[in-house]
């Protein structure tokens, strides 16, 4: 994984399936503001149920990997896909050979040249295509003419009946960003039909991973992590989310890092800059009260607070922000506004708050601009409420003083 210093905490969703899941990276499990259903919507057979209470995998799962490609934070993963996502420069690209990406249903005897095998072409990510293309060789997504009637639902005959093949969506995104920085050649969709009679009825079993998870290990992990909480403890991220995921374990989106590194590699060779359209815009209004709920719930730690002297600065990292919108939905004051494109790289200060010290309790606190009135208040909000309560009690007991 691109940021490999903190390994993922993935565990099997079911002992009899290969699909792995990381609760702390799963947006809907982190808080009610996550509202992400990308994996469930991508599944062609409706095998995933996602809610605040957890992610459930049904018997219908065929291991196609389309949910993995759709997940914005890679909370879902098939072990066989991890090596394919960790793309490194290779002798293949150096020799100028085309890298072909094939569905696992295609027999090895039909492969021609270097080939990456995926369970389904719908499991291909834009970042994977961009990383391969950034090495300078041709990248070909090979259509064998089998998708339209495949049970994985990638064509007109599929259960989900998508208007566009999911691999074509990933290809379009990869081509869009690579073209913006002048990369050449661009990944291509190629048609190389095979007789339909050669297509297996189901997706063949994946090669055995280097480390398998036994039923005993699966149930032991379930016992050690009841109700989604890690054995080591931790503080829930808030908003009635159930995943205990410490802030220091939050990581950038591997897919976003993959895409950004590919664009930076091309820019490093051809010149120019990564376009601003690649980065999200985030704006903060004066109603911001420095509650920092947005910071606590940000899944990639794109939002941070820097305190120095008497100031607290809310900052955002253009590289880390995935425009998931959790911060905007979570803000109690509605002070945040998100736009997916047109931002900028680097760390940018969104708003600066003056921090005050309460003379009564000594706590540090912040007031919104509309409340501060330039000089701030003498007491913190808690002490102000207490003082107001005492004043009301005196008036009720002794009447208004003359």
Secondary structure, 3 states (H helix, E strand, C coil): CCCCCCCCCCEECCCCCCEEECHHHCHHHHCCCCCCCHHHHHCCCCCEEEECCEEEECCCCCCCCHHHHHCCCCCEEEHHHHHHHCCCCCHHHHCCCCEEEEECCCCHHHCCCCEEEECCHHHCCHHHHHHHHCCCCCEEEEECCCHHHCCCCCCCCCCCCCCCCHHHHHHHHHHHHHHHCCCCCCCEEEECCCCHHHCCCCCCCCCCCCCCCCHHHHHHHHHHCHHHCCCCCCCECCCCCCCECCHHHCCCCHHHHHHHHHHHHHHHHHCCCCCHHHCCEEEECCCCCCCCHHHHHCCCCCEEEEEECCEEEEEEECCCCCCCCHHHHHCCCCCEEEECCCCCCCEEEEEEEEEEECCCCCCEEECCHHHHCCCCCCCCHHHHHHHHHHHHHHHHHHCCCC
